[in-house]
Amino acid sequence: MTSHIAAPDPAAEDPRLLALRDLLNDERIAIRTGDFARLGDLVARKEKAMADMQALPASRIPALRNRIEENQRLIEAALNGFRSARSRIDQIAASVRSCTTYDRNGQSQQISLDSPAIERRA
């Protein structure tokens, strides 16, 4: 009968790896819950933890690479969402300030709603 022994978690062997793993988990939770104010503190702590990792052999770090890459993807997705929301807000704000119309030849023109050329009748 063969027994399957799970490979040890490399992060469990070194407190520096454990600290970075915990920071990456905290960062992931902050990103996924939208707690972006917390990221500033986590980034500073993560930079320090990464600096502490310089003394470790490179073979010990891949265990956390997936967590780092996942957090990077989450951050990029959040930034894309912010950009899309900002673009939509700008579009809505522009539509309130002006109106696009077309003449009989199909040419478009912008009319500013603040323009004195617009006659308002009561």
SEROKE-125650 format. One record per residue: y negated, z, x negated of N, C-alpha, C, CB in turn; residue in three letters; residue number from 1. Coordinates in pm, whole numbers, padded with zeros to 5 digits. Glycine has a CB too. Layout:
N
nnorth, nup, neast, canorth, caup, caeast, cnorth, cup, ceast, cbnorth, cbup, cbeast, miro, ronu
Y, Z, X, Y, Z, X, Y, Z, X, Y, Z, X, Ala, NUM
...
//
This chain:
122
nnorth, nup, neast, canorth, caup, caeast, cnorth, cup, ceast, cbnorth, cbup, cbeast, miro, ronu
00118, 00000, -00085, 00000, 00000, 00000, -00124, 00000, -00089, 00000, 00122, 00096, Met, 1
-00212, -00093, -00063, -00335, -00100, -00142, -00448, -00040, -00062, -00368, -00246, -00182, Thr, 2
-00530, 00031, -00129, -00646, 00088, -00060, -00770, 00017, -00108, -00658, 00241, -00084, Ser, 3
-00859, -00001, -00017, -00984, -00069, -00048, -01090, 00037, -00081, -01030, -00160, 00070, His, 4
-01140, 00030, -00200, -01245, 00123, -00240, -01376, 00046, -00243, -01214, 00188, -00380, Ile, 5
-01471, 00093, -00167, -01601, 00027, -00160, -01672, 00040, -00294, -01687, 00086, -00047, Ala, 6
-01739, -00067, -00331, -01816, -00065, -00455, -01931, 00034, -00439, -01871, -00208, -00491, Ala, 7
-01959, 00111, -00542, -02068, 00207, -00531, -02202, 00138, -00516, -02070, 00299, -00652, Pro, 8
-02289, 00199, -00441, -02425, 00148, -00423, -02501, 00171, -00553, -02497, 00217, -00301, Asp, 9
-02545, 00061, -00622, -02615, 00080, -00748, -02740, 00165, -00735, -02651, -00054, -00806, Pro, 10
-02804, 00163, -00617, -02925, 00244, -00598, -02893, 00392, -00602, -02993, 00207, -00467, Ala, 11
-02770, 00429, -00562, -02734, 00570, -00559, -02718, 00628, -00698, -02605, 00589, -00480, Ala, 12
-02709, 00542, -00797, -02688, 00588, -00934, -02816, 00630, -01004, -02621, 00482, -01013, Glu, 13
-02928, 00587, -00956, -03052, 00613, -01028, -03161, 00653, -00928, -03095, 00489, -01111, Asp, 14
-03229, 00765, -00953, -03332, 00809, -00859, -03448, 00710, -00846, -03387, 00943, -00902, Pro, 15
-03474, 00632, -00951, -03581, 00531, -00942, -03544, 00422, -00845, -03610, 00470, -01081, Arg, 16
-03417, 00381, -00847, -03372, 00280, -00751, -03371, 00336, -00610, -03233, 00230, -00789, Leu, 17
-03331, 00460, -00595, -03334, 00524, -00463, -03476, 00529, -00409, -03276, 00666, -00471, Leu, 18
-03571, 00567, -00495, -03711, 00576, -00451, -03763, 00440, -00407, -03799, 00633, -00564, Ala, 19
-03732, 00336, -00484, -03777, 00202, -00447, -03709, 00155, -00320, -03751, 00103, -00560, Leu, 20
-03581, 00184, -00305, -03509, 00146, -00182, -03573, 00211, -00060, -03359, 00186, -00192, Arg, 21
-03606, 00339, -00072, -03670, 00411, 00040, -03808, 00353, 00071, -03682, 00560, 00007, Asp, 22
-03883, 00319, -00033, -04015, 00258, -00012, -04002, 00122, 00057, -04089, 00241, -00147, Leu, 23
-03905, 00043, 00016, -03883, -00087, 00079, -03844, -00071, 00225, -03776, -00166, 00004, Leu, 24
-03763, 00029, 00255, -03727, 00055, 00395, -03850, 00099, 00475, -03618, 00164, 00403, Asn, 25
-03933, 00185, 00417, -04057, 00229, 00484, -04149, 00110, 00508, -04129, 00337, 00402, Asp, 26
-04159, 00022, 00408, -04243, -00096, 00419, -04193, -00187, 00532, -04248, -00174, 00286, Glu, 27
-04063, -00207, 00537, -04002, -00291, 00642, -04034, -00235, 00780, -03850, -00300, 00622, Arg, 28
-04019, -00105, 00796, -04048, -00042, 00925, -04196, -00058, 00961, -04009, 00108, 00921, Ile, 29
-04284, -00038, 00864, -04428, -00052, 00889, -04463, -00194, 00932, -04509, -00014, 00763, Ala, 30
-04404, -00292, 00866, -04431, -00433, 00902, -04378, -00463, 01041, -04367, -00529, 00798, Ile, 31
-04255, -00425, 01067, -04193, -00458, 01196, -04258, -00387, 01314, -04046, -00424, 01191, Arg, 32
-04317, -00269, 01289, -04382, -00196, 01399, -04532, -00224, 01406, -04359, -00046, 01382, Thr, 33
-04582, -00307, 01314, -04724, -00341, 01317, -04813, -00232, 01261, -04765, -00371, 01456, Gly, 34
-04759, -00140, 01185, -04837, -00031, 01124, -04894, -00079, 00991, -04750, 00097, 01105, Asp, 35
-04983, -00178, 00998, -05034, -00243, 00877, -05128, -00153, 00797, -05105, -00371, 00914, Phe, 36
-05188, -00055, 00860, -05275, 00039, 00788, -05193, 00116, 00685, -05344, 00136, 00886, Ala, 37
-05069, 00139, 00715, -04982, 00216, 00625, -04941, 00136, 00502, -04858, 00261, 00699, Arg, 38
-04950, 00004, 00509, -04904, -00079, 00399, -04984, -00058, 00270, -04911, -00224, 00439, Leu, 39
-05112, -00028, 00281, -05193, -00006, 00161, -05137, 00106, 00076, -05337, 00026, 00199, Gly, 40
-05103, 00217, 00139, -05044, 00330, 00067, -04908, 00292, 00010, -05032, 00453, 00159, Asp, 41
-04829, 00222, 00088, -04696, 00183, 00043, -04701, 00086, -00074, -04617, 00121, 00158, Leu, 42
-04798, -00005, -00072, -04811, -00101, -00182, -04840, -00028, -00313, -04922, -00205, -00153, Val, 43
-04932, 00066, -00309, -04965, 00141, -00431, -04842, 00217, -00481, -05081, 00240, -00404, Ala, 44
-04769, 00278, -00393, -04648, 00352, -00432, -04539, 00257, -00482, -04595, 00436, -00313, Arg, 45
-04529, 00141, -00418, -04428, 00043, -00460, -04461, -00014, -00598, -04418, -00071, -00356, Lys, 46
-04588, -00039, -00625, -04627, -00088, -00757, -04590, 00012, -00866, -04778, -00117, -00761, Glu, 47
-04611, 00138, -00838, -04573, 00242, -00935, -04422, 00244, -00954, -04623, 00380, -00889, Lys, 48
-04349, 00236, -00844, -04203, 00237, -00852, -04152, 00115, -00929, -04141, 00241, -00711, Ala, 49
-04215, 00000, -00907, -04175, -00121, -00978, -04204, -00107, -01128, -04248, -00245, -00921, Met, 50
-04315, -00044, -01161, -04346, -00021, -01302, -04241, 00070, -01365, -04487, 00041, -01317, Ala, 51
-04195, 00170, -01291, -04090, 00260, -01340, -03959, 00185, -01363, -04069, 00375, -01241, Asp, 52
-03940, 00075, -01293, -03815, -00002, -01302, -03807, -00080, -01433, -03803, -00096, -01184, Met, 53
-03917, -00099, -01503, -03917, -00179, -01625, -03818, -00126, -01728, -04057, -00182, -01685, Gln, 54
-03792, 00003, -01724, -03700, 00063, -01821, -03554, 00039, -01786, -03727, 00212, -01831, Ala, 55
-03526, -00006, -01665, -03387, -00029, -01624, -03338, -00166, -01669, -03374, -00016, -01472, Leu, 56
-03209, -00177, -01698, -03154, -00310, -01728, -03164, -00399, -01605, -03007, -00299, -01776, Pro, 57
-03191, -00526, -01627, -03208, -00621, -01516, -03084, -00627, -01427, -03239, -00760, -01570, Ala, 58
-02969, -00598, -01480, -02845, -00605, -01402, -02840, -00499, -01293, -02725, -00590, -01493, Ser, 59
-02925, -00399, -01299, -02923, -00291, -01200, -03014, -00319, -01081, -02965, -00160, -01266, Arg, 60
-03100, -00417, -01093, -03203, -00438, -00990, -03161, -00532, -00876, -03326, -00493, -01055, Ile, 61
-03069, -00625, -00893, -03036, -00718, -00783, -02998, -00652, -00652, -02926, -00806, -00824, Pro, 62
-02953, -00529, -00655, -02915, -00461, -00531, -03033, -00452, -00434, -02862, -00321, -00562, Ala, 63
-03154, -00450, -00485, -03271, -00438, -00399, -03342, -00571, -00376, -03368, -00339, -00460, Leu, 64
-03298, -00676, -00443, -03364, -00806, -00431, -03367, -00855, -00286, -03293, -00910, -00520, Arg, 65
-03257, -00839, -00213, -03254, -00884, -00074, -03356, -00811, 00011, -03115, -00864, -00014, Asn, 66
-03371, -00681, -00012, -03471, -00604, 00064, -03612, -00652, 00032, -03459, -00453, 00034, Arg, 67
-03638, -00678, -00094, -03769, -00726, -00136, -03798, -00862, -00073, -03778, -00736, -00290, Ile, 68
-03701, -00952, -00078, -03719, -01086, -00020, -03737, -01080, 00132, -03600, -01176, -00055, Glu, 69
-03662, -00993, 00198, -03677, -00980, 00344, -03816, -00930, 00380, -03569, -00884, 00400, Glu, 70
-03864, -00829, 00307, -03999, -00777, 00334, -04104, -00885, 00309, -04028, -00655, 00247, Asn, 71
-04084, -00966, 00206, -04179, -01075, 00179, -04181, -01174, 00294, -04144, -01147, 00047, Gln, 72
-04064, -01207, 00347, -04059, -01298, 00463, -04128, -01236, 00585, -03912, -01332, 00498, Arg, 73
-04108, -01107, 00606, -04174, -01040, 00719, -04325, -01041, 00703, -04124, -00895, 00732, Leu, 74
-04373, -01017, 00583, -04517, -01018, 00557, -04573, -01158, 00581, -04547, -00971, 00412, Ile, 75
-04504, -01260, 00531, -04550, -01398, 00552, -04553, -01433, 00701, -04459, -01496, 00476, Glu, 76
-04452, -01389, 00775, -04450, -01415, 00920, -04565, -01345, 00990, -04315, -01370, 00981, Ala, 77
-04594, -01221, 00949, -04705, -01148, 01009, -04837, -01217, 00979, -04709, -01002, 00958, Ala, 78
-04855, -01263, 00855, -04978, -01333, 00818, -04993, -01463, 00897, -04981, -01363, 00668, Leu, 79
-04883, -01536, 00914, -04889, -01658, 00995, -04928, -01626, 01139, -04753, -01731, 00993, Asn, 80
-04877, -01516, 01191, -04914, -01474, 01326, -05061, -01440, 01337, -04831, -01355, 01369, Gly, 81
-05113, -01370, 01236, -05256, -01338, 01235, -05340, -01464, 01230, -05291, -01247, 01116, Phe, 82
-05300, -01559, 01145, -05376, -01685, 01134, -05374, -01761, 01266, -05318, -01773, 01022, Arg, 83
-05259, -01766, 01331, -05249, -01836, 01460, -05335, -01769, 01566, -05103, -01841, 01507, Ser, 84
-05330, -01636, 01569, -05412, -01563, 01667, -05560, -01586, 01641, -05379, -01413, 01663, Ala, 85
-05600, -01582, 01514, -05741, -01603, 01478, -05786, -01743, 01517, -05763, -01579, 01327, Arg, 86
-05701, -01842, 01493, -05733, -01979, 01529, -05750, -01993, 01680, -05623, -02074, 01479, Ser, 87
-05662, -01929, 01756, -05672, -01936, 01903, -05797, -01867, 01953, -05548, -01873, 01968, Arg, 88
-05831, -01754, 01894, -05953, -01683, 01932, -06075, -01770, 01904, -05965, -01548, 01857, Ile, 89
-06075, -01837, 01788, -06186, -01927, 01754, -06197, -02043, 01853, -06168, -01982, 01612, Asp, 90
-06081, -02097, 01894, -06082, -02205, 01992, -06140, -02158, 02125, -05939, -02260, 02013, Gln, 91
-06100, -02042, 02168, -06150, -01988, 02295, -06300, -01962, 02286, -06075, -01859, 02333, Ile, 92
-06344, -01903, 02175, -06486, -01875, 02157, -06567, -02006, 02155, -06510, -01796, 02026, Ala, 93
-06515, -02110, 02091, -06585, -02238, 02086, -06593, -02301, 02224, -06515, -02334, 01988, Ala, 94
-06490, -02284, 02304, -06490, -02345, 02438, -06592, -02278, 02529, -06352, -02337, 02501, Ser, 95
-06627, -02156, 02500, -06726, -02085, 02580, -06867, -02134, 02546, -06715, -01933, 02559, Val, 96
-06886, -02175, 02420, -07019, -02216, 02373, -07049, -02363, 02396, -07031, -02185, 02227, Arg, 97
-06944, -02445, 02415, -06969, -02587, 02432, -06864, -02649, 02523, -06970, -02658, 02296, Ser, 98
-06890, -02773, 02556, -06801, -02846, 02646, -06788, -02988, 02592, -06856, -02845, 02794, Cys, 99
-06668, -03043, 02595, -06647, -03180, 02551, -06639, -03267, 02676, -06519, -03194, 02463, Thr, 100
-06719, -03372, 02676, -06716, -03467, 02788, -06693, -03607, 02731, -06849, -03462, 02872, Thr, 101
-06668, -03702, 02822, -06643, -03840, 02781, -06734, -03931, 02861, -06493, -03879, 02801, Tyr, 102
-06789, -04032, 02793, -06873, -04127, 02863, -06786, -04238, 02923, -06981, -04187, 02768, Asp, 103
-06851, -04337, 02989, -06772, -04441, 03056, -06694, -04529, 02959, -06863, -04527, 03139, Arg, 104
-06728, -04524, 02829, -06655, -04601, 02728, -06543, -04519, 02663, -06752, -04649, 02620, Asn, 105
-06526, -04395, 02707, -06419, -04312, 02655, -06456, -04237, 02527, -06300, -04395, 02630, Gly, 106
-06582, -04242, 02490, -06627, -04172, 02371, -06656, -04026, 02406, -06754, -04239, 02311, Gln, 107
-06605, -03936, 02322, -06627, -03794, 02350, -06759, -03748, 02290, -06511, -03709, 02296, Ser, 108
-06815, -03648, 02353, -06937, -03586, 02300, -06936, -03439, 02335, -07064, -03656, 02356, Gln, 109
-06989, -03360, 02244, -06998, -03216, 02263, -07131, -03184, 02329, -06982, -03139, 02129, Gln, 110
-07127, -03100, 02428, -07248, -03051, 02492, -07251, -02901, 02470, -07252, -03087, 02645, Ile, 111
-07357, -02857, 02406, -07372, -02714, 02383, -07421, -02650, 02512, -07470, -02685, 02266, Ser, 112
-07356, -02543, 02552, -07396, -02476, 02675, -07525, -02397, 02656, -07285, -02385, 02724, Leu, 113
-07567, -02380, 02530, -07694, -02314, 02501, -07808, -02414, 02494, -07684, -02237, 02370, Asp, 114
-07775, -02542, 02505, -07873, -02648, 02489, -07970, -02651, 02607, -07803, -02784, 02475, Ser, 115
-08099, -02674, 02579, -08194, -02686, 02690, -08176, -02816, 02768, -08336, -02679, 02636, Pro, 116
-08093, -02908, 02718, -08069, -03034, 02789, -07984, -03015, 02914, -08002, -03134, 02695, Ala, 117
-07920, -02902, 02927, -07838, -02876, 03044, -07928, -02822, 03155, -07722, -02776, 03012, Ile, 118
-07922, -02890, 03265, -08002, -02848, 03380, -07915, -02763, 03471, -08059, -02971, 03456, Glu, 119
-07961, -02644, 03498, -07887, -02555, 03588, -07960, -02548, 03722, -07871, -02412, 03526, Arg, 120
-07887, -02573, 03825, -07947, -02569, 03958, -07891, -02450, 04034, -07921, -02701, 04035, Arg, 121
-07974, -02392, 04111, -07931, -02277, 04190, -07887, -02318, 04327, -08041, -02175, 04202, Ala, 122
//
